[in-house]
């Protein structure tokens, strides 16, 4: 999937400074999934922002959504 022009990789790196390699992979995958959910052909900066919040725990998930990965 393509990266939109508004994606600032340096800013993403700063926001994910304490992330592990697995966290970084999860952020990229989640950003791509956000774009897919929007039926988009490129990943935007907002897709990455939401992914960082979700993966690094700044965004609370409801229990049903959290358990969906196990079903």
C-alpha positions as a printed Julia matrix, in Angstrom:
71×3 Matrix{Float64}:
   0.0     0.0    0.0
   1.23    3.49  -0.78
   2.08    6.17   1.78
   0.29    9.5    1.46
   2.31   12.71   1.16
   1.19   13.83   4.64
   2.95   10.9    6.37
   5.95   12.25   8.32
   8.14    9.24   9.14
  10.38   11.31  11.44
   7.37   12.39  13.48
   6.11    8.8   13.65
   9.54    7.71  14.89
   9.45   10.39  17.61
   5.96    9.35  18.72
   6.98    5.69  18.83
  10.4     6.27  20.41
   9.89    3.72  23.21
   8.21    1.13  20.99
   9.69   -2.3   20.43
  10.23   -3.78  16.98
   7.02   -5.76  17.4
   5.18   -2.57  18.35
   6.48   -0.81  15.24
   5.32   -3.67  13.05
   1.9    -3.59  14.74
   1.67    0.18  14.18
   2.39   -0.17  10.46
  -0.05   -3.08  10.07
  -2.77   -1.23  12.01
  -2.25    1.93   9.95
  -2.71   -0.17   6.82
  -5.85   -1.75   8.27
  -7.2     1.74   9.04
  -6.72    2.65   5.38
  -8.37   -0.59   4.24
 -11.37    0.1    6.49
 -11.73    3.45   4.74
 -11.42    1.68   1.37
  -8.41    3.88   0.6
  -5.47    3.16  -1.68
  -2.89    4.92   0.54
  -2.08    5.21   4.23
  -2.4     8.72   5.68
  -0.82   10.43   8.65
  -4.13   10.15  10.49
  -4.1     6.37   9.93
  -0.69    6.26  11.62
  -1.8     8.54  14.48
  -4.74    6.27  15.26
  -2.53    3.18  14.99
   0.05    4.6   17.41
  -2.65    5.41  19.95
  -4.15    1.95  19.62
  -0.93   -0.05  19.71
   0.85    1.94  22.4
  -2.22    2.02  24.62
  -3.24    5.67  24.51
  -6.65    4.72  23.15
  -8.87    2.54  25.29
 -10.44   -0.42  23.56
 -13.74   -1.82  24.6
 -13.43   -5.42  25.85
 -15.3    -6.89  22.87
 -12.94   -5.22  20.39
  -9.88   -6.36  22.36
 -11.14   -9.96  22.43
 -11.92   -9.99  18.69
  -8.31  -10.92  17.9
  -8.8   -14.21  19.78
 -11.93  -15.32  17.95
